[in-house]
Amino acid sequence: MRWIPHARRVGAWDHGLFDRVAARHWPGGDRVLPSLSRAANHGVLWFAAAAGMAAVGTPRGRRAAVRGVASLAVASGTVNTLGKGAVRRARPLVDTVPVIRRLSRQPVTTSFPSGHAASAAAFATGVALESPRWGAVVAPVAAAVAFSRVYTGVHYPSDVLAGALLGVGAAYAVRGVSPTRAQLPAPARPVADAPPLRDGAGLVLVANVSAGQRTADPASDGDGNGDADGAPEGADRMVTDGGAAGPRTADGDRTATGGGAVAAGDAVAANAALSTVRSALPEAEIVVCDPASGSVTDAMEKAAARASDQSGALGVLGGDGTINAAATAALRYGVPLAVLPGGTRNHFAYDLGIETVADACRAVAAGEAAGVDVARFTPGPGRAEGDGDGGASGYFLNTFSLGSYPELVRIRERWAPRIGAWPAGVVAGVHVLRTSGQVEAGLGGRQRLLWQLFVGNCAYKGIGLAPVRRRDLADGLLDVRVVRGGRWARARLFAAALTSVVNRSPLHSTARLRRLRINDIPSGTLLAYDGEVAEAPAELLVDKLHEALTVYRPLPA
């Protein structure tokens, strides 16, 4: 430490503080701190914390976990490659440290800076930059780990301080390369006029209590909502939402429980969401429907009509398929849409910047909204829906696809009620990779053999076959990604994915278009849109309705 100004004075302070910590009795410290210090070896404690945060399931928690681990990796790499080698300081003598505090295996690396303190500070700072609430949970543990290195006698206080500063710097370096959500420009930037519904009066909310869990094959009834065959109409019959007197219905009365069996997990999640709505927007009308009891589409149509009569807004709680049905009804009746995330993936809600039900409620109360694009697909000229060739038309807010993906969706939704959404996705992916056939269709004036055609509503960020993030929901463009078929197409594409060269593969091409015409589609070909599946007509036109839908979303200050 000779290179530090007043090195002797700093060294004396460092040794003196080390001795005072060793001499003082810390209640409970002998049992907790050595164990905590060992748990942080090789970052095990922080990897476990990151796994727990990700398992909670909130998008912000997952992002915070990833950012914390990335910051830890940068800090650890810096300490081990530069810090330890640049200042070769000997470890403290442990003569003054009580034996009960000492680690059973003493470190053999140099002392300056503390790698444990660097990792702890990096992880805690990275987490806090993404999620202050999770940061407040992690910070005391990180501070305890850093202190434990002095307490157990393996580092001087200055080692820990330098390591902590290095860890904080690593977290900010990661943020410089990969900005946090708060630093990014708000998506769906065109501001649109929407009525502020301060107490929720005028908001008619349809809640799908089984979002993400289908009750039948989605192609079985032809409406794309996965309703059971023969299900009665009028899905706005009420089920319990956990309130003492039930939610407010269309005629203003309060009702208790009604028909429709709902899975326990779905009911709990729906009840929590609806409790938040009732607290923030007490005058909102709530329609709780179960697709097993009727058509979600019918419920949306009735709710949109009531919202239009009141000059209010249509609300929806559910996954992307349910939101698609709500958007279609909102477009037809010309009312704003309030999206409350309640499904498995919630791509559209997250791209809007709505991560919780509370986010959506605040936007509705304040009248903060944006205009977003809506993409649509329609049968080609001279082919009307239902003309005998399996015609279909509709809107999509996220994605449209032909080829392997519709089959993946169909298999995933068949297995999801039995084994859960994510395991079902893995099963479906493996099955499609092994068995999916290719589709020959006309694209861009040429016949092409396709393994997958992906069309996104607005440009997606990132690389790959189907990236999952958008930063602008009103750019007027279709994000078209084509995976061509041919001999060994799947094997070649899989190899490209493993080596991260998908975008440079000759099998993969991308384009940004305003419209796309697809013709000569073989009979029986399935298409998927926003997680729904339908049979494709022989010819399709895919185009955009620019800023056609007004959606509530919290706007930046």
Salt bridges, closest charged atoms under 4 A:
ASP14 OD2 - ARG89 NH2 2.75
ASP30 OD1 - ARG101 NE 3.45
GLU130 OE2 - ARG63 NE 3.13
GLU130 OE1 - ARG67 NE 2.92
ASP159 OD1 - ARG89 NH1 2.70
ASP159 OD2 - HIS155 ND1 3.44
ASP236 OD1 - LYS302 NZ 3.81
ASP241 OD2 - ARG278 NH1 2.36
GLU283 OE1 - ARG248 NH2 3.73
GLU285 OE1 - ARG306 NE 3.63
GLU301 OE2 - ARG332 NH1 2.31
ASP351 OD1 - ARG469 NH1 2.95
ASP351 OD2 - ARG470 NE 2.82
GLU355 OE1 - ARG60 NE 3.90
GLU355 OE2 - ARG63 NH1 2.64
GLU355 OE2 - ARG181 NH1 3.20
ASP359 OD1 - ARG362 NH2 2.35
ASP373 OD2 - LYS544 NZ 3.10
ASP373 OD1 - HIS546 ND1 2.81
ASP389 OD2 - ARG383 NH1 3.23
GLU407 OE2 - ARG410 NH2 2.79
GLU413 OE1 - ARG214 NE 3.68
GLU413 OE2 - ARG412 NH2 3.03
ASP472 OD2 - ARG189 NH2 3.10
ASP475 OD1 - LYS544 NZ 3.97
ASP479 OD1 - ARG481 NE 3.02
ASP479 OD2 - ARG512 NE 3.67
GLU532 OE2 - ARG214 NH2 3.07
GLU539 OE2 - ARG517 NH1 3.57
ASP543 OD1 - ARG376 NE 2.85
GLU547 OE2 - HIS546 NE2 3.24
